[in-house]
Amino acid sequence: MNERFIILMEKFFENELDEKEKLEFDSLLLNDHLLKKEFEEQKRIKEVLDKMKLKNPSKEFWDGYWTSLYNKLERGIAWIAISIGALILIAYGSIQAVNQFFADKQTPLIVQIGTVALVFGIIVLIFSVVREKYFTSKHDKYKEIQR
Amino acid sequence: MIKKILKNPKLTADEKAEFERLVKANMKRAYFAALGFLGSHDLAMDVSQDAFIRAYRSFKTFDNKRNFFPWYYRILKNLCLNYFRDSKNKREVTFLENVKNMEDSSTPEDFVENEEVKEKLESAMQQLKLEDREIIMLKEFQNHSYKEIAELLNLPIGTVMSKLYYARKKLANEFERLV
C-alpha cells in the first residue's frame, strides 16, 4: 500500500490535512480506484468504531480506586511480613524437632535412616521445582518486554 | 498507623505523595488500557492496580523528567501479556458500549440492532492479533494522539499510522465476515 496515501488518509480522519495535502489526497482518490476502495473500507469501519466507546465504570469506582490500591499495597507488605515470620518459625521448629528426634536414643536406627532419606528427598524435590521455575522465568518469551 | 505500615525506606514522603498524585492522574488511562487488552472490568481493575503496585516498588528507578504513563504502560502491558500466556481462552469479552443505545431516542428495535453490531465488533476485535487490537484501542477508544501512541509503543509516527491502517483493515475483514 502507498505509504503516502496512508499518512494522508490518517490525517484526513483527524481533520489535519492542510490545503495542499487535501488536493493531493483528492487527486489520489480520483485517479486510483483501488485507493478509493481502500478509503471507503476504512471509512466504513471508522464509522462503526465511532459509534462505540469503552464501558465506563461508575463514579464510585473511580472514587474508590486509590483506596483499593492503597489497601492492596498495605496487604502486600503484611503478606511479606507474615511469610518471613512463618519461615523463621518453621525453620526454628524443624531444627528443634530434628535435634530432639536424633537425640532420642530409643529411636531405632532404621527409622532415623528412613527419616534422613525422606527429608533429603523433600529438599531435592523443592530444589528441583525452584530451579525449574527459575529456568522458565529466564526463558520467558515475553521477557523482552521490560518495565 | 497505615502510613507507618506503608513506610518504605526506599521512598521519601515527597516521592510517595508524588506517586499518589500520578496514580490519581493516570488511573483512568491505566484502567482503559487494561480493559482494551483484557476485555473484562474486574480483570482490568486488578491488573491495572497490580501494575501500579509494581510501579510503586520500582518508583526509585523512574526518571521523573519523563512522562509517567509510557513507563507505567510497559509494566501494564507486560502483566497483560503474562495473563494471556497463563490463561488462554478464559476471557470474558464485554468491554464496549454502543453510544447510540445511550440516546433516549433509541427504539427497542434499534437497541437490539445496535447491540448486535457491538457484539460483532467485540468478536472481531478478539480475532485480531494483540498488537493490532492494542493500536486500535489506543487510537479509536482511548483517543491517544499519534504522538502519544508513538511514545507508548516506541515507534515512529509514520509507522503508527501504517500499523493503524493495517489493523483497521484486518478488523474490517473480520467484521464483514461476521455481519
Boltz contact constraints between the chains, C-beta under 6 A:
constraints:
  - contact:
      token1: [A, 6]
      token2: [B, 161]
      max_distance: 6.0
  - contact:
      token1: [A, 6]
      token2: [B, 162]
      max_distance: 6.0
  - contact:
      token1: [A, 6]
      token2: [B, 165]
      max_distance: 6.0
  - contact:
      token1: [A, 7]
      token2: [B, 161]
      max_distance: 6.0
  - contact:
      token1: [A, 10]
      token2: [B, 161]
      max_distance: 6.0
  - contact:
      token1: [A, 41]
      token2: [B, 172]
      max_distance: 6.0
  - contact:
      token1: [A, 42]
      token2: [B, 168]
      max_distance: 6.0
  - contact:
      token1: [A, 45]
      token2: [B, 168]
      max_distance: 6.0
  - contact:
      token1: [A, 45]
      token2: [B, 171]
      max_distance: 6.0
  - contact:
      token1: [A, 45]
      token2: [B, 172]
      max_distance: 6.0
  - contact:
      token1: [A, 49]
      token2: [B, 140]
      max_distance: 6.0
  - contact:
      token1: [A, 51]
      token2: [B, 98]
      max_distance: 6.0
  - contact:
      token1: [A, 51]
      token2: [B, 99]
      max_distance: 6.0
  - contact:
      token1: [A, 51]
      token2: [B, 100]
      max_distance: 6.0
  - contact:
      token1: [A, 52]
      token2: [B, 96]
      max_distance: 6.0
  - contact:
      token1: [A, 53]
      token2: [B, 99]
      max_distance: 6.0
  - contact:
      token1: [A, 54]
      token2: [B, 32]
      max_distance: 6.0
  - contact:
      token1: [A, 54]
      token2: [B, 35]
      max_distance: 6.0
  - contact:
      token1: [A, 54]
      token2: [B, 95]
      max_distance: 6.0
  - contact:
      token1: [A, 54]
      token2: [B, 141]
      max_distance: 6.0
  - contact:
      token1: [A, 55]
      token2: [B, 95]
      max_distance: 6.0
  - contact:
      token1: [A, 55]
      token2: [B, 97]
      max_distance: 6.0
  - contact:
      token1: [A, 65]
      token2: [B, 27]
      max_distance: 6.0
  - contact:
      token1: [A, 66]
      token2: [B, 23]
      max_distance: 6.0
  - contact:
      token1: [A, 66]
      token2: [B, 24]
      max_distance: 6.0
  - contact:
      token1: [A, 69]
      token2: [B, 49]
      max_distance: 6.0
  - contact:
      token1: [A, 69]
      token2: [B, 52]
      max_distance: 6.0
  - contact:
      token1: [A, 72]
      token2: [B, 49]
      max_distance: 6.0
  - contact:
      token1: [A, 73]
      token2: [B, 53]
      max_distance: 6.0
  - contact:
      token1: [A, 74]
      token2: [B, 5]
      max_distance: 6.0
  - contact:
      token1: [A, 74]
      token2: [B, 6]
      max_distance: 6.0
  - contact:
      token1: [A, 142]
      token2: [B, 81]
      max_distance: 6.0
  - contact:
      token1: [A, 145]
      token2: [B, 78]
      max_distance: 6.0
  - contact:
      token1: [A, 147]
      token2: [B, 74]
      max_distance: 6.0
  - contact:
      token1: [A, 147]
      token2: [B, 75]
      max_distance: 6.0
